[in-house]
Amino acid sequence: MSEALSNFSALLQSGMDALTALVRQNPLVGVWYTTVVRFVLPVLGLMILVTAIRSLLSVKHTAEVWAYLCFPGGRRIPLTHWENIIGRQKNADVVIDDPAVSRTHAALIRQPDDTWLLYDLESTSGTYVGSRTVPPDGCAPVAFGDELGFADITAWLEAVSPEEKQARRERRAREDKPVSPWGLLVLMTFFQVLTCIQLVLSTGERAHPSLPLIFVGMTALPWIYCLTLRAFRRVGFEMEMIAFFLCTISLAVTASFAPASVPKQFGAIVLGLVGFLILGWFLRDLGRAEKVRGFMAVCAVGLLALTLLIGHADGGAKNWIRLGGMSLQPSELAKVCYIFAGSATLDRLFRKRNFGLFLGLTMVCLVCLALMNDFGAAAIFFVTFLVIAFLRSGDWAVLSLICGACGAGLMALLAIKPHIARRFAIWGHVWEDVYDKGFQQSHSLSAAASGGLVGVGAGDGWLNVTAADTDMVFCKVCEEWGLIIAVLAVLSIVTLAVFAVRACRAGRSSFYTIAACAATSLMVFQTCLNVFGAVDLLPLTGVTFPFVSNGGTSMLASWGMLAFLKASDTRQNASFAIRLPSRRELRREREEAEAYAEY
């Protein structure tokens, strides 16, 4: 195996040398290729994104029905979530318009083994299962056919018949079917092959010797991923295709600006994909995910505390840990742990103690980041907190008080540490000091403007300022790839956010809904800070562009965020994070449906 790989690598290297020699003898060949491919790549990128968007946003997300709550008089309400609020308020899952019923009276929650629990949400008139009273701080098991009481209103839980269950599954498979991945894969392959050839022609001797082999691996990665998951009856790959598209741009930018980092970046992409699969598999068991929330909170605090103790300062922020020849940014991994710890199932959302613990976790994380002078990451954590806190409580008054307290704390911090305010003094004035404090942004903006709509060609840019492949990567993409590709990269992140909002309406659990919304909000806000900071619409905060910026821990964190979004995808057979019934279970269900129909 190693000998075959060595021979293949030698063959690629000889092809690279032959291509380079051809360009040296006939310089016009490289010029003409670059001229043509500059216009072809934006078209391919647009086709990739349009295909993915069409599939993601055109699917209806047909609601799953897990049981029915029946009332006297024939009223029969489908329960379309694992966690259902019952009460008088209009946005409850089961609305009971009776003055004796509290606004949020009770919660009916499905367990992984298809049993149900009824929780009383501190109602004023009580919740009952048969003759038993559900305690305000506890729950009671519910079997199908049991009589439930909400104040003086009675109801009973009814199971979905086998015939209806099979019909609904077939309908969801038909109506929620994603676009076939093979067209996307072919477009992606063309995009990656043309990019590799362009980089070989433009970088020449500066290119990393393994560049062609790495791009072969990057081209093979989506095919291996899709073929493997198709063998397990999975069909939805649009989110992953968007991530692979952005990772290809990241690899090209790295090859252009920091050729020596290309193997490391490709390794981070592979590790990120593996982590994405592991986290998605872990999230499929909600009970298991709930048990490790405390551990994840400890990990988030531990990663930040460890950085405070042994971290190294870079660019004014003490947010790096160096291990041998490797540099890690633990705050990126802490984001994944923080979202995991902040997400909660419905039965925990109504307990004030849980929100207090989450608020305490947030304050500890923000204090650690402030001590590290990493205010870009602190802003990202705070916005993520606001999203999670609103989804957990929906209380605007509490959030307003928290924002006011944090604003006062920020003003006090600026008074205590005036050097922090001086860091943002150049905001909006970069052209007034182009040879000192405004050097980085003014040169980046000039390079971005020189790229026009289609760019100067991958590897042919002249932008060579500090962090051109990380903090200023948007300008680097604009220069070499053009404004069209740069805007498509931003729209890719926005597309994931829009999909999260649509998918969460049919979400199974509030845990998945909160995690997906928080993860996509974090990615969108981080993208805004990176892009608007690079073009001087916001202060430059030193945060990365998800999936695009060069950096191993940033890439790992981006794939981790995508796993939360993948876990919220309830389309039939679309998400590996949702367990599918085995073929034996499907056969038994079909037999039960036939027997039920005959009966």
N, C-alpha and C positions, 0 to 999 in steps of 0.2 A: 504493500500500500504506500509506504513512504517513498519507495523507488518510483512508483507511478506518479506520485505527486511531484517528486523532484524533476522527473522528465517533463511533466506538464508545465511546471514553472520555468524550466529551461526553454521550452518551446515558446512560451509567452514572452520571455525575455528576448529571444532571438527575433520574434516578430516585432517587439518594441524597438530593437536596435535597427531592424530593417526599415521600419517606418521612419525613424529618426534620420537615418541615412538618406532616405528618399527625399525628405523635406530639405535636408542640407544641399542635396544636388539640385533640387527643383523647389526653390522657396515659394514659388507661386502655388504649389500644391497645398501647402499649409494655409496660405492666405485665402485661397478659394474655399477650402473646407471650412475654415472659421467663418467666412462670410455667409456660407449657406447654413451651417449648423446654428448660427446665432438666431436665425429666423425659424428653424425647424424645432428647436428645443422649446421655445415658448408655446408653439402650437401643440406639441406633445404634452407639455405640462398642463395646458388648458384642457385638453381632452381627458387626461387622467383625472383631474379635479372635477370636471363636469360630470364624468361617468360616476365617480364616487358620490358626489353630491346628489345626483339624480336618484341613485339607489338608496342613500341614507334618508333623504327627505321625502321620497315619494311613497315609502311604505307606511301603511296605516297604523301599525302597532295595535292590532286587534286585542282587546282586553281578554285576559284569561278569567274564566269563572271557576272558582274553587268550591263554592257551595251557595245555597240560597237561604235568606232569612225570610221566613213566611209569617204573615200577620193574619188575624181573623178578617174575613171579608174578601179573601183572594189576593191580597197584596203580596207580591213575591219579588224580593229585591236580590239581584245577583251580587255576591261578594267577589269583587274583581281584584282584590289585593290579599296578601297574607295578613295584613294588619288593617283593621277597619274601625273607624271611629263611629260610634252610635250616639246621637244627640239631637238637640233642637236646632243647632246652628246650621245655616244653609250650606256650608261647605263640608259638612260631615259626610262620610261615606254612606251612612244610613240615616236619613233625616226622619225624625219622629216629631211631628208638629203638635206637641201637647205641652201646655204650661207646666205640668208636673214633672216633665223630663228636663234634666239639666242641659245646658248648651253643649258640653262635652260630658256625656253621661257615663259611657262605658267604652271599652275596646274589646273587640272580638278578634283573636289572633290565632292563626293557623300554625301548627308545629310541623317540623319536617316529616313526621310520620303520619301526616294527614289527620291528626287529632287537633282539637280546638280548646283554647282557654279563654275565659271571659274575665276581664279586669274591670273593677269599679274605679272610675276616675274621680273619686271624692264627690259623688253625686249627692244631692240634697235629699232625694227620696228613695234611694237604695236600688240595688241590682240583685236579681235572684236567678238561681238555677233550680227549677222545681220549687221545693220548700226551703232550700238552703239560701242564706244571705251571703252574697260575696263581700268579704271584708274590704274596707276602703283601701287598705295597703296590701291587698293580696289578690288572688285569682281563684277560679274554680274551673275544673274540667267540664267540657260540654261534649256530649255524644249526639249524634244525629237523631233527631226526634225529641230531644229534651225540650221541656218548656222553659222559656227564658222570660224574666220579668224586668221591665224598666219602669219604675214607679208603678202605675196601675195599668201599663200597657204590656200585653203578653205577646210572645212570638215563639217560633221553634226553628231549629236548624235542620235544613234538608240537604241531603247529598245530591251531587250531580249524577244523573243516571249514566251507566256505561255507554249507552247509545249516544247520548248527547256529548259525552266526553270525547268519544272518537270522532264525532261529526265536527266538533269545535276544533280539534287538533288538525283535521284535514283541511278545514276552512282557513285556519291560521297559516298552515303550510302553503296554501294556495295564494292567499291574499297578501301575506307578509314576506313573500319570496324575494330575496335580494337579487340584484343583477348578477349574472354569471361572472366569476372572477377572471375568466380566461382572457377576455378582451383587455381588462385592466393589466393583467400580467404581461401580455404582448406589448402594450404601450409602454409599460414600465421598463421592459427589457430593452426596447429601442432607445428609450431615454437614457438608460444607464450605459449602453454600449457607445452611443454617440458622445456622451460626456467623457467616457474613458479615453476614447481616441483623441478628443479635443485636448484633454489634459496632457496626454503623451506628446502631442504636437507642440503645445504651447510651453510646457515646462521643460521639456528636453532633458538636459543633464541634471537639472534641479529636482526632477521627479524621483520619488522613492523607488528603489529597484523592484519592490514587490507591488507597485501600483497596479499593473494589469491583473495580477493574481488576486489582489484584494477586491478589485471591481468585478472579477468573475465570481468571487464569493458573494459580493453584494447583489449581483444579478441572480445568483442561484438561491439566495436566502428567501425571497418571496415565493418562488416556485416550491421549494422544499416545505415551507410553512403551509401553503395552501393545499398541496397534495397530501401532506400528512394529516391535516385536519379534515380534509374531505374523506379520508379513509375512516374517520370517526363520525361521519354523517353531518359535519358542520358545513354551513353554506355562506355565512356572512363575513366578508373580509374587507369591507370598505375602510373601516377605521385603520386597520393595519396597513392597507395600501397607501393611505394618506401619510402614515408615519414613515413607511419605506421611501416615499417620494421626498419627504423632508430630510430623511437621513442621507439620501443620495446627494442632495444639495450640500449637506453638512460635510460629507466626505470630500466633495469637490472643492469646497472652500478651504478645508484643511489641507488638501493636496496642493492648493495654490499658494497658501500663505505659510503653512508650517508642514512641509513634506515629511519631516521626520516623525510627526505625530499621526500619520495616516494609519499605521498598524494599530496603534493604541485606540484611535477613534473607532475603527472597524471592530476591534475587540469589545469596546463599550457597547456598540450597537448589538452585537451578538449576545453579550451578557444581559443587556436591557431586554431583549426579546425573551431570553430564558427566564428572567425575573418576572416579566409580564405573564408568561404562561404559569409560573409557579404561584404568583399572587392571585391570578384569575382562578386557578384550580382551588386555592385555599378559600377564596371568597364564596365558592359555590355552596359551602356548608355554613349557613348563617349562624347556627349554634356554635360552631368552631370559631368563626370570626368574632363573635361576641365575647368568647372566653379570653381572647388575647388582647382585648382593647387596653386593659391596664398595662400589659407588657409593652404595647406599642407606645403608650404615654411615657413609660419609663425610658424606652429607647430614644424618643424624641428629646427628652430632657438630657439623657446621658450623652447623646451625640453633641449637643450644644455645649454641655458642661466640659466634655473632653476637649473640645476645640478651645475653650477658654483656658484650660490648663496647659495644653501642649501645642496649641495652634501657633501658626506663624502669620505675621502681618504681610499683606500684599495689596498695594494700592490704598493703604490707610485702614483697611479692615482686617482684623485678626480672624480670618475665617478659613484658613487652610491648615491641613495636617500633612506633613511630609513623612513618608515611610520609604526609606531607601531612595530609589529614583522616581517614586510615584508621589503625586500630589492629590489629595482628596479634599472635597468640600462637604463636610458632614451636614451642613445646613440644608443641602439639597435632599439628602436622604431623610432628614428630619421632617421635611414637608410630607412625605408619604406616610411616615409614622403618625404625624399630627392629624392628618385627615382620617386615618384609620381609627385613631383614638377618639376623635370628635364625632364620628358617626354613631348613631344609636338606633335601636329598634323602638317601636311606638310605645311599648310598655315602660321604657325608661325616660321618654321625653317629658312625661308629666310629673316627674319627680324632681323637685327643685334642687335636691342634693346633687344630682348628676350634673345639672347645669352649673352649679357652683364649683364642682370639681373640674369641669371643662374650662371655666373661667380662670381658675387657679393655674391650670396647665398653660393656658395662653399667656398669662402674666409672667410666669417663669420663663417661657420661651422668649417673650419680648424683652425681658430684662437681660437675658443672656445675649441676645442679638445686639442690644444697645451697648452692653459692655464690650462687645466685639467690634463696635462701630460699623456694623453691617446693617445700615438703615434701609437699604433696598430690600433685603430679605425680611426685615422687620415689617415693612409696609405690606409685603406679600402675605406674611403670616396674619397681619391684622385684618386685611380685606377678606382672607379666607375665614378668619374667625367670625366676621360679620355675616358672611354667607351661611356658615354652619349655625350660628346663634339664631339668625332669623328663621331658618328652616326648623330649628328645634323648638323655638318659643313663639315666633310670630309676633313678638312684643316690640313695637316700634319705640315705645317710651323707654324701656330698659336699654335698648340699643343706642338711643339718643344720649342717655346719661353716660353710657360707656364711651361713646365717641367724644362727648364733652370732656370727660375726665382724661382721656388719652390726649386730646388737644391741649389741655392745660399742662399735662406732663411733658408734652413736646416743647411747649414754650419755655417751661422751666429748664429743660435740658439744653435748649439753645442758649439760655442765659448763663448756665453753668459752663457749657462748652462752646464758646463762640466760634471755635475753629470749624465746627460742623456747619454753621451758617455760612462761613466763608467758602466752604466747598461748593455751595450752590450759587455763589455770587455771580458766576460766569453765565448762569442760565439766562438765555435771551440776549446775550452780549458776546457771543463767540466771535463775531466778525470784528469786534472792537479790539481784540487781543489775539490775533491769528498766529503770533509767534511765541506765545507763552501759554496761558491757561486755555485759550480757545484753539490751540493748534490741532488737537486730536479731532474735534468735531468739525472745524472749518475744512480741514483736509478731507475728512470723510464725506462731508456734504459735497465738496468739489468732485471727488471721485464718483459719488453716486450720480451726480448730474451728468458726468461725462459718459455714463453708461447708456443713457437714453432709454428707449422702450425695450430694446433687445440685448443690450450690454455689449461690451467689447470682446467677449469670449472668455470662457472659463480658463483661468490661468494666465490671461493676458492683462490683468489689471495692474495698476501702479500703486494702489493704496497700500502703504506699508507703515501704518501707525500702530501704537500699542493697542492690543486687544482688538485688532481688525477682524479676527475670527471668532470673537466671543461677544464683548459688549457692543462693538460696532459692526456686527456681522450683517445687519440689514443694509448698511451702506456698501459693504463688500459685495453682497448679492446684487444690489442695484447696479454696481459698476460692472461686474463681470457677466451677470445673467440678465440684467435689464429690469426695468420697473415692472414689466408684466409678471415675470417669475417671482419677484419680490412681493408683489401684491397677492399672487396666488399662494405664497407661503403663509401670509397673514390670513387669507381667507380659509386656508386649511384649518387653522386653529379655531376660527370663528365657526366653521362648519361643524366641528366636533362639539362646540358649545351649543349650537342650535339643536343638534341631534340629541344632546343630553336632556335639554328641556322637553323635547317631544317624547323621548323614551321614558322619562320619569313619570309622565302622566299614567303610564301603564305599569309602573314599577311594582315589584312584588312586595318590597319592604322599605320602610323609611331609611333603613341603614344604607341600602344601595342608592336610594334617591339622594340622600344627603352627601354621600361619598362622591357620587358622579357630579352633582352640581358644584360641590366644593372644588373638586379636581379641575373641572373645566373652567371655573371662575378663576382659579389660581393661574392656569395656563394663559387665559385671555389677559388677565391683569399683568402677568409677567411679560407677555408679548407687547402689550401697550407700553410698559416701562422701557423695554428694550428699544422698540421702534421709535417712540416719541422722544426718548432720551437721545437717541442717535441723531435725530433731525432737529433737536433743540426745541421741541414743543413742550418737553418736560425736563426737569433736572436729570442729568446723567447719574444713574444710581448703581451701575455696575452689575446688572442682572443679565441673565442669558436668555436667548430666544429658544423656546422648547424645541427639541429635536434638531435644530439647525446650528446652534453655536457649538464650537469645538470644546469638548470637555467630557470626561468620563462620567463623573457623578451627576452632571446635568443630564446626560443622556439616560442614565439609569433611572433618575427621578422622572423624566418625561415618560418613559415606558411604564413606570409604576402608576403615574396618573392615568394613563390610558387603560390600565387594568381595571380601575374603578369604573370608568365609563363602560368598558366591555361587560362588566358584571351587571350593569343596568339594562342591557339590551335583551328584551324579552321576546324578540321575533323568533318564530319557530325554527329551531336548529341553528340559530345564528351565533349564539355565544357559547364558547367552550366553558364559560364560568357558570353555566346553568346545566345541571345534570339532565341528560336525556334518558327516557325509559329504554331499557334494553329491548332487543328484538323479542326475547321471551315474554317480557311484560307487555309489549305491544300485541303479540299474538294472543296472550291471555285476555287482554282488554277487548280485542276484536271478537273473541269467542263469547265473552260476557255480553257484549253489545248485541250479538246475534241471538243469544239465548233470551236476553231482555226483550228484543223485538218480537220473538216468537211468543213469549209469555203475554 
